[in-house]
Amino acid sequence: MNISPLQLVHLAFRRVRVEVDLDHMDRAQREGVDAHSLLEGVLVKTEVGHTRMEENDARGVPYFVTLRVCIDNQPGENDSDRQFTPYLIDIEAGGKVVLGKDAEKLGDPEDLIAVNGPALLWSAIRDQVVAITARMPLGIAMLPSVNFIDAKKPRLAIPSAGAETEPTSSAPKRKRASKVATPVK
């Protein structure tokens, strides 16, 4: 076992809302689903952001990472296979994540934060959903395990010999945020 070069050193919840959706509670009661299958096929919306912090930290480079997870049961255009959950969930967390010294050996620092930062927050949000729903009418609902690998920056193809390339900007990005809606299968 090794200590990760990426450490969540502070976590705070900005929003925590979990409530029963009476419109979809009957189906779940009839089917007697378990904690994990309660959210299978449900559309989970996420908003992810990260910003490099201006402060100095002896441990490495600090970033502020945010993650919002929302399940609103709002019907969409292509919902023929979509499942609905008896819970409406809207939770947002933010945290200070420190990228340790020499972490660039593992990959692009922005990619390390973009992929791993929200994963750290996801586990905290997942735990909150379990804790809150444990005392609700249908019992525990558990968000699935996920990854944020799709948050990596797209890589440019290596040009072939003799091909002309355009200059790229070396200016660092200050903030990147994304909104994604993903059905959980």
C-alpha positions in Angstrom: 0.0 0.0 0.0 1.2 3.5 -0.8 -0.1 6.9 0.1 -1.7 8.6 -2.8 -0.1 11.7 -4.2 -3.5 13.3 -4.3 -5.0 14.1 -0.9 -8.5 15.4 0.0 -7.6 17.7 3.0 -10.9 19.5 3.5 -14.5 18.6 2.5 -17.7 20.6 2.9 -21.2 20.0 1.7 -22.8 23.0 0.0 -26.2 21.3 -0.6 -27.7 18.1 0.7 -31.2 17.3 -0.4 -32.7 13.8 -0.4 -36.4 13.3 -0.5 -39.0 10.7 -1.4 -40.5 10.9 -4.8 -44.0 9.7 -4.2 -44.7 9.4 -7.9 -42.2 6.6 -8.2 -42.3 5.1 -4.7 -45.1 2.5 -5.5 -43.1 0.7 -8.2 -40.0 0.3 -5.9 -42.2 -1.0 -3.1 -43.8 -3.6 -5.4 -40.5 -4.7 -6.9 -38.7 -5.0 -3.5 -35.4 -3.7 -4.9 -32.1 -3.8 -3.1 -30.0 -0.7 -2.2 -27.9 -0.8 -5.3 -30.6 -1.7 -7.9 -32.7 1.1 -6.6 -30.6 3.4 -8.8 -30.0 1.1 -11.8 -31.0 2.7 -15.1 -31.6 6.1 -13.4 -30.3 9.2 -15.0 -27.6 10.7 -12.7 -26.6 14.3 -13.6 -23.2 15.6 -12.4 -21.5 19.0 -12.5 -17.7 19.0 -11.9 -15.3 21.8 -11.5 -11.8 22.5 -10.3 -9.7 25.5 -9.8 -6.1 25.9 -8.8 -5.9 27.8 -5.5 -3.6 30.8 -5.1 -2.4 29.8 -1.6 0.9 28.1 -0.9 0.8 24.6 0.6 4.0 22.8 1.8 2.5 19.5 0.8 2.1 20.4 -2.9 -0.3 22.3 -5.2 -3.8 22.9 -3.8 -7.0 22.8 -5.9 -10.6 23.5 -5.0 -12.7 20.7 -6.5 -16.5 20.7 -6.7 -19.0 18.0 -7.5 -22.8 18.1 -7.7 -24.8 14.9 -8.1 -28.5 15.3 -9.0 -31.2 12.7 -9.7 -34.4 14.6 -10.5 -36.6 12.0 -12.3 -37.4 14.6 -14.9 -38.5 12.8 -18.1 -36.5 13.4 -21.3 -36.9 12.8 -25.0 -35.3 9.4 -25.2 -36.6 7.8 -22.0 -37.9 4.5 -23.3 -35.3 2.5 -21.2 -35.0 4.9 -18.4 -35.8 3.9 -14.8 -36.9 6.3 -12.1 -36.0 6.2 -8.5 -38.2 6.7 -5.5 -35.7 9.3 -4.2 -34.9 12.8 -5.5 -31.2 13.6 -4.8 -29.4 16.9 -5.1 -26.0 17.0 -3.3 -23.1 19.2 -3.9 -19.7 19.0 -2.2 -16.5 21.0 -2.4 -13.1 20.2 -1.2 -9.5 21.2 -1.1 -7.4 18.6 -2.8 -3.6 18.8 -2.7 -1.6 17.3 -5.6 1.7 16.2 -3.9 5.1 17.1 -5.0 6.5 15.0 -7.9 2.9 13.9 -8.8 3.6 15.1 -12.4 5.6 11.8 -12.8 2.2 10.0 -12.8 0.7 12.2 -15.6 -0.6 15.6 -16.5 -1.4 17.4 -13.2 -4.6 18.9 -14.6 -5.7 15.4 -15.7 -4.9 13.9 -12.3 -7.1 16.5 -10.6 -9.9 16.3 -13.2 -10.1 12.6 -12.9 -9.3 11.9 -9.3 -10.6 15.0 -7.5 -14.3 14.3 -8.3 -13.8 10.6 -7.5 -12.8 11.6 -3.9 -15.9 13.8 -3.6 -18.1 11.1 -5.2 -17.3 8.6 -2.4 -18.3 11.2 0.3 -21.6 12.0 -1.5 -22.2 8.3 -2.0 -21.8 7.8 1.8 -24.2 10.6 2.5 -26.9 9.1 0.3 -26.6 5.8 2.1 -26.7 7.4 5.5 -29.7 9.6 4.8 -31.8 7.0 2.9 -31.2 4.5 5.7 -33.9 6.3 7.7 -36.3 6.7 4.7 -39.4 4.6 3.8 -37.7 2.4 1.2 -34.4 2.2 3.0 -30.9 2.5 1.7 -30.1 3.6 -1.8 -26.5 3.4 -3.0 -25.0 5.4 -5.8 -22.9 3.1 -8.1 -19.1 3.2 -8.2 -18.0 5.4 -11.1 -14.9 6.9 -12.6 -14.2 10.3 -14.2 -11.7 9.2 -16.8 -13.7 11.0 -19.5 -12.7 14.3 -17.8 -9.2 14.0 -19.1 -8.1 16.5 -21.7 -8.3 15.2 -25.2 -4.9 14.3 -26.6 -3.8 15.6 -30.0 -2.6 13.0 -32.4 1.2 13.0 -32.9 1.8 14.5 -36.4 3.7 12.5 -38.9 7.1 13.6 -40.0 7.0 16.7 -42.2 3.5 17.6 -41.2 2.9 21.2 -40.3 1.6 21.9 -36.8 0.1 25.0 -35.3 1.6 26.5 -32.2 -0.3 25.8 -28.9 -0.8 28.1 -26.0 1.0 27.4 -22.8 -1.3 29.5 -20.7 -2.7 27.4 -17.9 -6.5 27.0 -17.6 -7.9 28.5 -14.4 -11.1 26.5 -14.2 -12.8 23.6 -16.1 -16.3 22.6 -15.4 -18.6 20.1 -17.0 -22.1 19.0 -16.8 -22.9 15.4 -17.6 -26.1 13.3 -17.4 -25.4 9.6 -17.4 -27.9 6.7 -17.1 -26.6 4.2 -14.5 -26.8 0.7 -15.9 
